[in-house]
Amino acid sequence: MRILGIDPGYAIVGYGVIDYQAGRYRTVNYGAILTQAHTPFEDRLIQIYNEMSLLLDKFSPDAMAVEQLFFTNNQKTAIAVAQARGVILLAAREKNVQIFEYTPLQVKQSVVGYGKAIKQQVMEMTKVLLKLPQIPKPDDTADALAIAICHAHSSGSLMSRLRQYQ
């Protein structure tokens, strides 16, 4: 199964593509979509949508795993990230890629085995699980790979299989 993990944002969208089969991971590609500050926000959304569409075409994932958003402080940032997330989901839906969402707690639990793990622990375990020489940069990229790993672990579960029929 090919999984595209996404850490949504509007300045940086982290992505990670992995293949997962028989309990083994293979890293296919990872990186980030970067948009320039001081660019009109609508143009940033267009760039994110276009580059996400290209990634979906290039890697043909079976599933997209996206982190759910949780914001407690800055509502303006939350709305902007939610809008960017919307164009990401739209691009996947247009390519008929199944979308799965995971909370930060689920990602930490899946990758580290502890839902209250700190960010550095998640990044280090991502590096180890994928046999990478170093932790990918920017952090959003490492987060996206962790989200993909989370889906790989969850996709074999009965709950995940039932969810796809809802």
N, C-alpha and C positions, 0 to 999 in steps of 0.2 A: 504494500500500500504506500502510495506517495502522499505525503502530508506537507502542506504549506502552513507554517505557523506565522502568525501576524501579531505584532505588538503595535496597536494603532496609535497614531498621533498625527499632528498636522505639520510639525517641523521635521520630525523624523518618524518614519514608519519602518520598524524593524521587520525583516522577513527571514525565514529559514525554511529550507526545503530538505526533508529527509525521506528516505525510503525505510520502511519498517516491515520486516518479514521474519517469521519464526523467532521472535524475540531478539532480533539483531537489527541494529541501526546502520544506515549508511548515509553520511552527509552528502547531499547533492550540491547545494549552493546556499549561500546566505549573504546578507548585506542590508542596505537601508535605502529607502527612498527619502531623499533630502529635498526640502523646499526652502527657498530663500526667504529670510526675514524681509520685511518691507515690500514683499510682493502682495498684490491684492489677494485677499483670502480666497475669493472665487477662483482665481488662477491657480492657487495652491491646490485647491480641491480638484481642478481639472488635471493638474500634473499627477496627483496621487492616483486618480482614477485611470489615467492613461498608462502610467507605469505599472499599476497593479494588473491591468488588462494584459500588458505585455508579459509580465511574469506568469500569469495564468496560462497564456498561450505557449510560452517557452517551456514550462515545466509540467503542464497537464496534470495537476494534482488530483487525487481521488477525493481529498477532503481538505478543507481550510479550517484551521483551529485559530480562534481569535480570543484574545483576553477580554473579559467583560470589564466595563468601566465602573470604577468606584471613586467618586470625588467627594471630599467633605469640605474643602476650603474654597477654592476659586471657581465660582459658577461660570464665569466667562470662559475660562480654559476648558471646563467640562463640556460646555456647549460646542466649542470649536473642535475638540477631540471627537465628540459624538458625531458631528457633521462629517469629519474625515472618515470616521469608522463607517458611516452610512455609505459613502462612495466606495469604500473597500468591499462592503457586503454586496452592494449593487453589482460591482464588477464580477464578483464570484457567482452571484445568482445568474447573471447574463451568460456566464460560461458553463452553467449547470453544474457547478461544483458544490457539493454538500458543505454546509457551514455548521461548525460546532463551537460552542462558547464555553469558556472556563473561567472561573474566578481565580484571583491570585492565590487564594488559599488552596484550591484544587491543584494548581500548578506546583506550588511548593510541596504539597503532600506527595504528589506523583513523582517529582524529580528527586527530592531530598528525603522523603519519608516523614517529614515533619512540617505541618501546616504553618508554623510560626518561624520557619527558617529565615535567616537574613538573606538579603540579595546576593551577597558574596558567596554564600553556601550554594545557592541555586546556580549561579554562574559557574562555580567550580565543578559541581556535579554534572552540569551540562557538558562541560569540556571533557570530563572523564567518560561519561556515557557515550559521547560521540567520538571519542579518541582524537580530539583536536589538539594540536600542539600548544595552543594558547586560547584564552577566553576571547571570543570574538568581540570586536569593537565596531560601532558604539554599543553601549549596554543594551540598547533596544534590540539589537541583532541577537545577542545572547538570550534575551528574554523571549524573542520569537522562536528560537530553537527550543527553549524550555517548554513553550506552549505546544510545539509540535510533539515533543517527547510525551507531554501530558496526554495528548490525544492518542498517541500510539499505545500508551498504557490503558487508556480508557476505552479504546475502540473495540477491544476484545471482550469487554464486559457485557453482561446480559442487559444492563440498564441502557448502555449505549445503543445496542442493537434494537431495543424496544423503542428508544427515542426517535430513531430514524423513520419509524412507521406512524408517528403521531401527526 
